[in-house]
């Protein structure tokens, strides 16, 4: 029986608003580089992320992604001046949108008696951001890669969650948007797992909305069947 549900954050609970490219273009314009196309920046960020995806989520790794995103669009070295402003901007709740299915789902799962946990690859900005988004009180635990010393899909970060919750892998369900980090990572550790993919219909290992978790087969409580009491045995009459 599932006793706790863990959630990835980016792409699962929240997403950049209006987009990564819009935030990058806005910060660039504020620093003298106006006219950059947000859609192109979003595409370039995605390409940079694929090539340079951070393993430790350090400032240096994020700086490399920013450099690659702006490469050829602004003078060499100019992205170094933009990086501190971008790093701080994504710590602002106004740059993130909470998916509409998040709060109703969390409330329903909490009322069902389940523990709720954040299990995310992120840096030191995550806890303050969750607080600003007023999400932090909804969760019983927060496990962040920068604090755990390991990032999904590494077994160590899943074991950190197990230890904090004092639960077995079979009692845990993880939800995330990455087939490799979330779905495969959790399953490899013996957890239950589902992929959130809002662009596609639900499938055995996938949900198209977090709202589908509420009645999902993995979270259905077993129904106990009343048993008839054993027949009473009458004591033999006293002689």
FIKEZA-453069 format. One record per residue (C-alpha): residue in one letter; x, y, z. Coordinates in steps of 0.001 Angstrom, whole numbers, padded with zeros to 6 digits. Last residue first. Layout:
# FIKEZA-453069
 rest      c1      c2      c3
    A       X       Y       Z
...
# end
This chain:
# FIKEZA-453069
 rest      c1      c2      c3
    X -021767 -032384  036539
    X -021229 -028898  035207
    X -022702 -028352  031803
    X -020272 -028440  028929
    X -018977 -025056  027957
    X -020561 -023666  024862
    X -018304 -022965  021962
    X -018913 -019699  020274
    X -018764 -019686  016501
    X -015874 -017698  015064
    X -016904 -014187  014091
    X -017775 -013654  010444
    X -015153 -011749  008494
    X -015667 -008283  007130
    X -013893 -007781  003809
    X -011182 -005137  003881
    X -011027 -002856  000882
    X -007484 -002134 -000178
    X -006797  001582 -000527
    X -006577  002793 -004097
    X -003386  004730 -004647
    X -001776  002537 -007313
    X -005124  002175 -009096
    X -005288  005907 -009697
    X -008333  007678 -008262
    X -006562  010767 -006893
    X -003596  010419 -009229
    X -005638  011437 -012267
    X -005723  015012 -010941
    X -001982  015154 -011588
    X -002867  015332 -015254
    X -001907  013360 -018355
    X -000811  010371 -016294
    X  001755  007790 -017386
    X  002976  004273 -016602
    X -000214  002430 -017600
    X -001129  005146 -020147
    X -002848  008536 -019862
    X -003196  010631 -022979
    X -000416  012905 -024105
    X  000662  016530 -023773
    X  000300  016712 -019969
    X  002955  014062 -019461
    X  003382  013141 -015799
    X  005331  009880 -015573
    X  004356  007431 -012849
    X  006474  005548 -010342
    X  006307  002763 -007739
    X  009631  002319 -006024
    X  012026 -000610 -006332
    X  015100  001562 -006760
    X  015248  000973 -010521
    X  011593  002023 -010702
    X  012428  005408 -009171
    X  015226  006205 -011608
    X  013333  004886 -014640
    X  010312  007120 -014003
    X  011934  010199 -012504
    X  015395  010703 -013939
    X  015062  008795 -017214
    X  011442  009343 -018285
    X  011534  012908 -016912
    X  008193  014507 -015981
    X  007882  013401 -012381
    X  005753  011434 -009905
    X  007211  009033 -007327
    X  005169  006484 -005360
    X  006497  005020 -002108
    X  005331  002070 -000011
    X  007169 -000482 -002172
    X  010433  001362 -001505
    X  009967  000783  002254
    X  009246  003697  004573
    X  011139  005471  007331
    X  010219  008822  005774
    X  013661  010327  006179
    X  015407  007071  005310
    X  013299  006409  002228
    X  013863  009970  000981
    X  017624  009619  001334
    X  017410  006248 -000428
    X  015854  007987 -003431
    X  018719  010487 -003471
    X  021311  007714 -003228
    X  019906  005613 -006085
    X  021058  008120 -008671
    X  018339  009032 -011208
    X  018081  011662 -009805
    X  020748  013831 -008221
    X  023129  013113 -005368
    X  024675  015110 -002520
    X  021393  015078 -000601
    X  021483  018854 -000060
    X  022098  019878 -003683
    X  019772  017089 -004827
    X  016809  018385 -002839
    X  014622  016271 -000534
    X  011754  018245  001008
    X  009571  016526  003601
    X  005987  016733  004908
    X  004784  018901  002047
    X  001814  021262  001758
    X  003439  023912  003949
    X  006160  024506  001276
    X  003803  025394 -001555
    X  003209  029071 -000761
    X  004946  030066 -004031
    X  007323  032185 -001964
    X  007997  029204  000314
    X  008627  026934 -002667
    X  011096  029503 -003992
    X  012929  029748 -000668
    X  013248  025921 -000557
    X  014375  025638 -004183
    X  017073  028322 -004361
    X  019816  026085 -002922
    X  019969  024064 -006129
    X  017603  021650 -007839
    X  017086  017980 -008714
    X  013831  017266 -006917
    X  012093  014980 -004465
    X  009365  017031 -002745
    X  007295  014903 -000364
    X  003643  014333  000462
    X  002537  011879  003165
    X -000766  010212  002373
    X -003780  010332  004669
    X -006490  010580  002002
    X -006977  014224  003001
    X -003358  014871  001981
    X -003946  013232 -001382
    X -007024  015371 -002006
    X -005277  018587 -000957
    X -002229  017845 -003103
    X -004474  017151 -006090
    X -006489  020359 -005716
    X -003235  022374 -005380
    X -001411  020902 -008380
    X -003970  020609 -011198
    X -003714  024256 -012280
    X  000040  024061 -012893
    X  001880  026655 -010813
    X  003534  029260 -013002
    X  007030  030563 -012324
    X  008810  033841 -013009
    X  006608  035706 -010529
    X  007910  033454 -007748
    X  011327  035128 -008024
    X  014302  032796 -007609
    X  014492  032601 -011387
    X  015319  036300 -011403
    X  018292  035830 -009040
    X  020137  033484 -011398
    X  019209  035667 -014348
    X  020588  038806 -012687
    X  023809  037026 -011690
    X  024194  035596 -015245
    X  023775  038761 -017283
    X  027323  040071 -016743
    X  028801  036704 -017641
    X  026545  036668 -020713
    X  028541  039601 -022075
    X  031689  037483 -022403
    X  031486  037267 -026163
    X  029161  039920 -027579
    X  025441  039011 -027782
    X  023565  036600 -030045
    X  026507  034383 -031014
    X  026370  032394 -027761
    X  023355  033496 -025670
    X  022113  030012 -024801
    X  025626  028565 -024531
    X  026700  031214 -022004
    X  023514  030703 -019950
    X  024105  026926 -019893
    X  027711  027445 -018759
    X  026555  029820 -016023
    X  024111  027163 -014752
    X  026981  024677 -014419
    X  029139  027225 -012604
    X  026284  028145 -010260
    X  026045  024496 -009241
    X  023231  022128 -010150
    X  025438  019126 -009282
    X  024915  017073 -012450
    X  023948  019951 -014713
    X  022615  019297 -018217
    X  025261  020560 -020629
    X  024265  019149 -024011
    X  020510  018752 -023513
    X  020303  021971 -021466
    X  022116  023905 -024193
    X  019627  022657 -026788
    X  016677  023542 -024584
    X  018173  026979 -023888
    X  018566  027553 -027628
    X  014901  026748 -028211
    X  013775  029045 -025403
    X  016077  031771 -026706
    X  014609  031418 -030186
    X  011094  031717 -028776
    X  012055  034759 -026704
    X  013477  036620 -029742
    X  016176  039101 -028717
    X  015264  042731 -029368
    X  017083  044406 -026499
    X  020635  043786 -025311
    X  021326  046721 -022973
    X  021166  045078 -019563
    X  017407  045362 -019030
    X  016948  043934 -022522
    X  019014  040852 -021594
    X  016939  040334 -018435
    X  013717  040458 -020444
    X  015038  038203 -023204
    X  016148  035560 -020685
    X  012784  035699 -018890
    X  010873  035415 -022167
    X  013091  032575 -023338
    X  012534  030528 -020190
    X  008799  030881 -020723
    X  005843  033015 -019546
    X  006477  031860 -016871
    X  008863  029010 -016106
    X  007055  025793 -015087
    X  005674  024460 -011808
    X  004451  021221 -010215
    X  005708  018605 -012671
    X  007777  020496 -015232
    X  010172  021655 -012507
    X  009202  020147 -009131
    X  009537  016337 -008895
    X  006989  014905 -006527
    X  007034  012180 -003884
    X  003898  010327 -002794
    X  003802  008575  000572
    X  001969  005610  002132
    X  001332  003445 -000941
    X  000000  000000  000000
# end
